[in-house]
Amino acid sequence: MTVNLIETVDQASASRRIFLRNAGFAASGLGAIAMVGMSAHAKADPGQDVNIMQGALALEHEGIAAYQLAGASGLLTPGTLKIALVFMGHHQQHRDSLMALISKAGRNPVKPKTDAEYTQVLNLGTLKSEGDVVALATRLERGATNAYAGQIAALQDRKLAHLFGQLATDEAVHWTTLNNALGQPIQAKAYLFG
């Protein structure tokens, strides 16, 4: 399966109507596992926002590793690799913002796992084609979108809630691009994330 993500991005950029028509969204995903247990209805405590940021940082580490390891697999065509590197760059910027905020709050940011751990957790050894890589990235981006959108109400700091809205939006753009490249249908049900 050859997935031409550059063509997909160019088409999405050409017309807002085309982009919206082709945008597909789904609920739930693998990356949301990192946020399990952080309920929006939990009692407020001073470290709650930092704990939520730590979970988000773990998600960003996972996204960076997935794009980095999949990109090095040799399974991606040059056009798909180019888009994967753009998305990885977004995740790196997200990571840097979260690490700075966690450090500013006086805590040590969570460290990434090893490449071997990510390979095992994400089942990267099972990827055999570009289509497999894009399908995995699509699931991870959907999970990240759900995780961020689902945590906004739990955040006490409104500026941090705004940041999580921005992060969720970036993840939704990633998901939409990848989902469209896979040719997945647009889901008819609203409230697709969070």
Secondary structure, DSSP 8 states (H G I E B T S, - for coil): ----HHHHHHHHHH-HHHHHHH----S--GGGGGGTT--TTS---TTHHHHHHHHHHHHHHHHHHHHHHHHTTT-S-HHHHHHHHHHHHHHHHHHHHHHHHHHHTT--------HHHHHHHTTGGG--SHHHHHHHHHHHHHHHHHHHHHHGGG-S-HHHHHHHHHHHHHHHHHHHHHHHHTT----SSS----
